[in-house]
Amino acid sequence: MRVTLIAGGNVGDMAANLRRAQAMINDLVGPVMRCSHRYESEPWGFEAQQLFSNQAMIADTDLTPREVLAAVQKIETVLGRDREAEEMEKQRTGQAYASRPMDIDILYYDDIVVNEEGLQIPHPRIEERDFVLAPLRELGLR
């Protein structure tokens, strides 16, 4: 199966974080067959000092969508994502999102549609986010 992911963040050395994410996706999800260049953008849905760097990747996987989700969440954690700290920051600021070193979303999983608690594929906000659309266009998916 082919899974399309968007990886990004705005904390730390994002070029290195994205390289590490790609290597871990290769190990935990499946071989990355194609990836876009890095795109920088303003934070989406909240205010932050640092720009975001994002990159789309297409991987070949034998995992189920839920297994892919578990794998990418593990990668986020290894790369420094702390969801509890993010929640505290969101409560403190009243914003919907917070800065983070790595966030990986599943955009597509072949042509499969998933609408479950905690997992929606295709990702429901693709069309709202230029930082997703630009790398997808580069990969010929938009």
Backbone as CSV, one residue per row, in Angstrom:
resi,resn,N_x,N_y,N_z,CA_x,CA_y,CA_z,C_x,C_y,C_z
1,MET,0.844,-1.180,0.000,0.000,0.000,0.000,0.885,1.238,0.000
2,ARG,0.347,2.307,-0.541,1.078,3.573,-0.590,0.471,4.538,0.420
3,VAL,1.302,5.067,1.300,0.844,6.033,2.291,1.560,7.354,2.036
4,THR,0.786,8.440,2.046,1.340,9.776,1.862,1.290,10.488,3.207
5,LEU,2.436,10.994,3.626,2.583,11.656,4.925,3.056,13.080,4.725
6,ILE,2.723,13.941,5.698,3.318,15.272,5.763,4.011,15.357,7.115
7,ALA,5.287,15.695,7.081,6.074,15.824,8.300,6.512,17.271,8.429
8,GLY,6.543,17.765,9.649,6.991,19.128,9.835,7.058,19.519,11.289
9,GLY,7.578,20.702,11.503,7.683,21.243,12.843,8.363,22.594,12.796
10,ASN,8.540,23.178,13.992,9.164,24.503,14.047,10.067,24.676,15.265
11,VAL,10.532,23.576,15.835,11.414,23.641,16.995,12.668,22.833,16.699
12,GLY,13.826,23.442,16.870,15.084,22.733,16.661,15.562,22.829,15.223
13,ASP,16.511,21.980,14.897,17.092,21.926,13.559,16.157,21.123,12.661
14,MET,15.285,21.814,11.956,14.238,21.127,11.202,14.779,20.348,10.017
15,ALA,15.837,20.787,9.394,16.416,20.005,8.296,16.863,18.647,8.834
16,ALA,17.553,18.657,9.978,18.003,17.400,10.597,16.814,16.576,11.083
17,ASN,15.820,17.235,11.686,14.632,16.508,12.169,13.908,15.807,11.023
18,LEU,13.785,16.488,9.892,13.098,15.876,8.752,13.905,14.721,8.165
19,ARG,15.225,14.855,8.144,16.063,13.731,7.691,15.905,12.533,8.624
20,ARG,15.909,12.785,9.928,15.733,11.707,10.899,14.341,11.091,10.767
21,ALA,13.327,11.929,10.564,11.965,11.407,10.396,11.902,10.491,9.179
22,GLN,12.499,10.912,8.070,12.481,10.090,6.861,13.175,8.750,7.112
23,ALA,14.316,8.772,7.798,15.029,7.522,8.090,14.180,6.611,8.977
24,MET,13.498,7.188,9.947,12.671,6.385,10.841,11.418,5.866,10.130
25,ILE,10.871,6.665,9.216,9.736,6.189,8.418,10.177,4.991,7.584
26,ASN,11.361,5.078,6.990,11.918,3.935,6.252,11.953,2.685,7.126
27,ASP,12.376,2.842,8.382,12.526,1.703,9.286,11.205,1.198,9.845
28,LEU,10.301,2.108,10.203,9.104,1.720,10.944,7.832,1.608,10.111
29,VAL,7.767,2.338,9.003,6.551,2.333,8.167,6.801,1.554,6.883
30,GLY,7.877,1.876,6.212,8.226,1.242,4.946,9.069,2.192,4.137
31,PRO,9.647,1.713,3.047,10.567,2.547,2.278,9.899,3.805,1.722
32,VAL,10.583,4.933,1.926,10.113,6.195,1.357,10.492,6.179,-0.117
33,MET,9.482,6.222,-0.972,9.691,6.130,-2.409,9.941,7.496,-3.052
34,ARG,9.282,8.510,-2.511,9.429,9.874,-3.033,9.240,10.843,-1.881
35,CYS,9.936,11.975,-1.981,9.670,13.022,-1.009,9.876,14.382,-1.659
36,SER,9.134,15.349,-1.155,9.217,16.711,-1.679,10.429,17.420,-1.081
37,HIS,10.689,18.593,-1.607,11.638,19.490,-0.960,11.019,19.959,0.354
38,ARG,11.817,20.648,1.168,11.303,21.264,2.392,10.644,22.592,2.034
39,TYR,9.508,22.841,2.656,8.795,24.096,2.459,8.673,24.797,3.805
40,GLU,8.963,26.097,3.824,8.804,26.876,5.044,7.525,27.694,4.947
41,SER,6.853,27.816,6.100,5.596,28.561,6.127,5.357,29.127,7.517
42,GLU,4.489,30.105,7.557,4.042,30.660,8.832,3.268,29.585,9.592
43,PRO,3.251,29.639,10.924,2.441,28.692,11.693,0.979,28.791,11.272
44,TRP,0.310,27.661,11.271,-1.096,27.595,10.862,-1.942,27.372,12.105
45,GLY,-2.880,28.278,12.362,-3.823,28.103,13.464,-3.327,28.618,14.803
46,PHE,-2.136,29.227,14.844,-1.634,29.812,16.081,-0.463,30.730,15.760
47,GLU,-0.072,31.517,16.757,1.053,32.430,16.587,2.292,31.820,17.207
48,ALA,3.420,31.929,16.501,4.708,31.452,17.012,5.813,32.263,16.359
49,GLN,6.957,32.283,17.015,8.102,33.026,16.493,8.732,32.342,15.287
50,GLN,8.804,31.008,15.331,9.548,30.253,14.336,8.648,29.803,13.183
51,LEU,9.231,29.843,11.979,8.541,29.292,10.818,8.498,27.774,10.926
52,PHE,7.548,27.170,10.243,7.477,25.717,10.138,8.214,25.265,8.886
53,SER,8.824,24.107,8.960,9.373,23.416,7.796,8.550,22.161,7.612
54,ASN,8.108,21.920,6.383,7.269,20.755,6.089,7.782,20.033,4.858
55,GLN,7.528,18.736,4.820,7.948,17.905,3.701,6.950,16.760,3.556
56,ALA,6.505,16.524,2.332,5.614,15.388,2.054,6.454,14.192,1.639
57,MET,6.003,13.018,2.054,6.698,11.777,1.720,5.680,10.713,1.327
58,ILE,6.054,9.906,0.349,5.236,8.767,-0.056,6.025,7.511,0.277
59,ALA,5.428,6.648,1.082,6.104,5.413,1.484,5.274,4.214,1.061
60,ASP,5.962,3.124,0.829,5.337,1.835,0.546,5.238,1.111,1.885
61,THR,4.058,0.610,2.237,3.899,-0.006,3.557,3.028,-1.246,3.501
62,ASP,3.311,-2.140,4.414,2.456,-3.306,4.641,1.614,-3.118,5.897
63,LEU,1.788,-1.980,6.569,1.052,-1.711,7.796,-0.380,-1.282,7.507
64,THR,-1.260,-1.494,8.464,-2.625,-0.974,8.386,-2.582,0.522,8.696
65,PRO,-3.643,1.262,8.378,-3.647,2.686,8.731,-3.395,2.936,10.222
66,ARG,-4.004,2.147,11.101,-3.783,2.308,12.545,-2.335,2.030,12.929
67,GLU,-1.732,1.042,12.290,-0.330,0.741,12.563,0.579,1.862,12.074
68,VAL,0.235,2.464,10.938,1.003,3.621,10.452,0.882,4.758,11.455
69,LEU,-0.321,5.011,11.942,-0.526,6.069,12.932,0.332,5.823,14.175
70,ALA,0.331,4.600,14.684,1.147,4.281,15.858,2.629,4.497,15.567
71,ALA,3.071,4.109,14.383,4.490,4.270,14.016,4.874,5.741,13.933
72,VAL,4.048,6.565,13.288,4.425,7.978,13.150,4.343,8.702,14.492
73,GLN,3.437,8.297,15.358,3.391,8.907,16.688,4.629,8.528,17.499
74,LYS,5.117,7.313,17.324,6.361,6.902,17.981,7.524,7.748,17.469
75,ILE,7.572,7.970,16.154,8.634,8.793,15.559,8.579,10.211,16.126
76,GLU,7.370,10.781,16.199,7.220,12.125,16.764,7.808,12.191,18.175
77,THR,7.498,11.196,18.984,7.982,11.171,20.368,9.498,11.056,20.419
78,VAL,10.058,10.153,19.625,11.517,9.991,19.592,12.193,11.295,19.177
79,LEU,11.567,12.048,18.291,12.138,13.304,17.809,11.808,14.491,18.712
80,GLY,11.229,14.209,19.880,11.072,15.260,20.880,9.681,15.818,21.079
81,ARG,8.681,15.285,20.414,7.336,15.816,20.613,6.828,15.415,21.990
82,ASP,6.290,16.389,22.713,5.743,16.180,24.050,4.307,16.701,24.042
83,ARG,3.362,15.798,23.826,1.958,16.202,23.703,1.411,16.827,24.991
84,GLU,1.879,16.364,26.143,1.425,16.952,27.409,1.868,18.412,27.510
85,ALA,3.119,18.683,27.172,3.624,20.060,27.204,2.860,20.928,26.204
86,GLU,2.535,20.357,25.033,1.759,21.105,24.038,0.382,21.459,24.589
87,GLU,-0.259,20.507,25.257,-1.583,20.763,25.840,-1.511,21.878,26.870
88,MET,-0.487,21.848,27.709,-0.322,22.905,28.712,-0.108,24.254,28.036
89,GLU,0.685,24.282,26.966,0.919,25.524,26.230,-0.371,26.032,25.590
90,LYS,-1.157,25.134,25.022,-2.430,25.541,24.404,-3.388,26.097,25.450
91,GLN,-3.428,25.468,26.628,-4.291,25.988,27.697,-3.810,27.352,28.169
92,ARG,-2.485,27.512,28.285,-1.914,28.774,28.748,-2.197,29.909,27.777
93,THR,-2.085,29.633,26.478,-2.221,30.685,25.467,-3.632,30.795,24.896
94,GLY,-4.436,29.752,25.065,-5.771,29.748,24.466,-5.760,29.482,22.970
95,GLN,-4.610,29.073,22.428,-4.510,28.789,21.004,-4.807,27.312,20.733
96,ALA,-5.180,27.016,19.501,-5.559,25.651,19.135,-4.365,24.736,18.924
97,TYR,-3.180,25.300,18.642,-1.991,24.512,18.351,-0.801,25.095,19.110
98,ALA,0.290,24.334,19.143,1.513,24.786,19.811,2.723,24.387,18.972
99,SER,3.837,25.058,19.216,5.084,24.712,18.538,5.484,23.289,18.891
100,ARG,6.211,22.637,17.952,6.626,21.260,18.183,7.792,20.915,17.264
101,PRO,8.641,19.976,17.714,9.784,19.593,16.891,9.406,18.685,15.734
102,MET,8.298,17.936,15.875,7.890,17.047,14.782,6.408,16.718,14.899
103,ASP,5.752,16.804,13.779,4.354,16.408,13.642,4.272,15.662,12.315
104,ILE,3.697,14.472,12.330,3.561,13.697,11.094,2.095,13.308,10.953
105,ASP,1.489,13.737,9.865,0.088,13.414,9.589,-0.007,12.478,8.397
106,ILE,-0.966,11.575,8.467,-1.288,10.713,7.330,-2.250,11.486,6.442
107,LEU,-1.841,11.738,5.207,-2.706,12.455,4.269,-3.570,11.488,3.472
108,TYR,-2.938,10.466,2.926,-3.643,9.456,2.123,-3.084,8.079,2.446
109,TYR,-3.924,7.078,2.298,-3.504,5.686,2.407,-4.143,4.988,1.215
110,ASP,-3.374,4.884,0.129,-3.930,4.464,-1.163,-5.214,5.243,-1.410
111,ASP,-6.272,4.570,-1.805,-7.554,5.240,-2.020,-8.540,4.929,-0.902
112,ILE,-8.031,4.458,0.218,-8.878,4.040,1.335,-9.357,5.259,2.107
113,VAL,-10.622,5.215,2.519,-11.203,6.247,3.368,-11.378,5.650,4.760
114,VAL,-10.858,6.350,5.764,-10.991,5.927,7.159,-11.619,7.082,7.911
115,ASN,-12.667,6.802,8.660,-13.325,7.820,9.473,-13.610,7.208,10.841
116,GLU,-12.561,7.178,11.665,-12.637,6.567,12.983,-12.220,7.581,14.037
117,GLU,-12.489,7.280,15.280,-12.037,8.110,16.387,-10.514,8.241,16.319
118,GLY,-10.014,9.464,16.190,-8.587,9.705,16.186,-7.874,9.447,14.871
119,LEU,-8.605,9.054,13.828,-7.957,8.779,12.542,-8.934,9.018,11.400
120,GLN,-8.613,10.036,10.602,-9.401,10.331,9.403,-8.460,10.386,8.206
121,ILE,-8.775,9.569,7.211,-7.998,9.517,5.969,-8.994,9.537,4.813
122,PRO,-8.817,10.412,3.817,-7.797,11.446,3.706,-7.898,12.446,4.863
123,HIS,-6.778,13.093,5.138,-6.751,14.087,6.208,-7.793,15.157,5.903
124,PRO,-8.630,15.509,6.884,-9.759,16.413,6.600,-9.395,17.860,6.279
125,ARG,-8.195,18.312,6.587,-7.863,19.724,6.376,-6.808,19.945,5.298
126,ILE,-6.631,19.000,4.402,-5.636,19.149,3.335,-5.871,20.434,2.544
127,GLU,-7.086,20.655,2.116,-7.400,21.783,1.234,-7.233,23.135,1.902
128,GLU,-7.202,23.177,3.238,-7.071,24.441,3.966,-5.620,24.859,4.163
129,ARG,-4.690,23.968,3.872,-3.313,24.177,4.284,-2.353,24.246,3.099
130,ASP,-1.892,25.452,2.797,-0.924,25.627,1.704,0.364,24.867,1.976
131,PHE,0.747,24.738,3.255,1.990,24.031,3.581,1.887,22.537,3.284
132,VAL,0.670,22.046,3.062,0.451,20.662,2.623,0.294,20.626,1.103
133,LEU,-0.459,21.560,0.567,-0.753,21.557,-0.872,0.501,21.761,-1.721
134,ALA,1.396,22.636,-1.313,2.598,22.900,-2.115,3.458,21.650,-2.270
135,PRO,3.800,20.935,-1.182,4.593,19.718,-1.388,3.816,18.626,-2.143
136,LEU,2.502,18.568,-1.967,1.719,17.586,-2.718,1.739,17.892,-4.207
137,ARG,1.671,19.170,-4.553,1.752,19.556,-5.980,3.103,19.134,-6.563
138,GLU,4.161,19.338,-5.780,5.484,18.937,-6.257,5.535,17.446,-6.564
139,LEU,4.837,16.650,-5.755,4.818,15.196,-5.953,3.754,14.757,-6.970
140,GLY,3.047,15.734,-7.569,2.043,15.413,-8.575,0.749,14.870,-8.012
141,LEU,0.487,15.167,-6.730,-0.721,14.656,-6.086,-1.806,15.709,-5.964
142,ARG,-1.612,16.871,-6.548,-2.611,17.945,-6.510,-2.600,18.643,-7.835
